[in-house]
Amino acid sequence: MKQFDVPISYRSKLISAIKNKRKVKDKLKKDLTPTLLDFGPVQIYLARHFGFCYGVENAIDISFKTIEDNPGKRIFLLSEMIHNPQVNNDLTERGVKFLMDTKGNTIIPFDALNADDIVIIPAFGTTVDIENKLNAIGIRTEKFNSTCPFVEKVWNRAEAIAKNKYSIVVHGKPDHEETRATFSHSAANTPTIVVKNMQEAIRLADYIIGEKSADNFYAEFKDQYSAGFNYETDLQRIGVVNQTTMLAADTQAIAEYLKEVMRHKYNLTEETIEERFADTRDTLCYATTDNQSAVYAMLEVNADLAIVTGGYNSSNTSHLVELCEQKLPTYFIDSPEKINSENEIRHFDFHTMREQTSSGFIPKNNPVKILITSGASCPDAIVEGVISRLLSFFPAAKSYEDLFKEYTY
């Protein structure tokens, strides 16, 4: 796999050593058990897979090289490069400016740009309309495009399905940058609709089988369907693709459910199901699937709490939090500094979209068992910082340096 040039400040010697050792012992990634870092009075279990994925490292590599290779030029990002505050802050400190916020609201109008400017397309990709606007100005979007290859894979699969006269159902968050981009590219080729979750998929099925009227459809799925969408004709042949950061199990469940709906409606067999339903399982992102599978395995440990690190607006990170909090107390933080003391932690509640402070989060057990993972856009250095911060509360713990030696010798 391609190697990327990522700033050393994002790396962690300890985490890199751990990941390399696991990779050598388990090249096929069949062992999903977490890595135990036994410091004595505190035991930390690291998920088998976490942190930067291929698409994120690719985007960071392109962005920093663009800055380095174009001194004196105005450089813009369409919106956040990835959903990580440290990375985005590092880019803005180097003079990069954002054209839009994560919701697509304008910060700098496009008419302020000229053909000599550089605009970097973020890892999430962008819409066909925005690409056309930038190209009309004379800006070469293809040269500084950091769209994740696995997002592009979804677009390509949707385009292939469209050629066979299928409509597309996108499982994603309608206001997320990636979903907006995927919806746009799909809608350019075929009728497209977004469903946020299984509940919406079930409601969509009511229209597929004809239990609800058109008036309800256009109100119920407002702003989630492409122009000219006809629920009576455009739901007769469908395929499901996803926002790559959604829970893979949820996407698979939605696809299987809609497949069964089509099978019953049209009296199809497994041999004939493709007459109405396209198989799109090959579009699921490997990194999202690996990270989520690793969390499921990590949760087999009888631990006291979990800490998940990543940007608060990171979809894939919030889903890792969602999995963890089903089993044990879980704290979602974006930096080690959010751990105020051994008794207090400031963390994010993605249900209310607010930070809150909890006291007594570390129990008095001996040993204390803590699960740790991070989102695909979170630097390993932040995970290392969290570990170091936790160790500072246990004076009798084995030193960080001693543990590091175990993974390097």
Beta strands, then each sheet from edge to edge (+ up, - down):
strand 1: 35-38
strand 2: 42-46
strand 3: 75-77
strand 4: 97-98
strand 5: 118-120
strand 6: 167-171
strand 7: 192-195
strand 8: 238-242
strand 9: 277-278
strand 10: 305-309
strand 11: 330-333
strand 12: 339-341
strand 13: 344-349
strand 14: 354-359
strand 15: 368-374
sheet 1: 1+ 2- 15- 10- 11-
sheet 2: 4+ 3+ 5+
sheet 3: 7+ 6+ 8+ 9+
sheet 4: 12+ 13- 14+
end
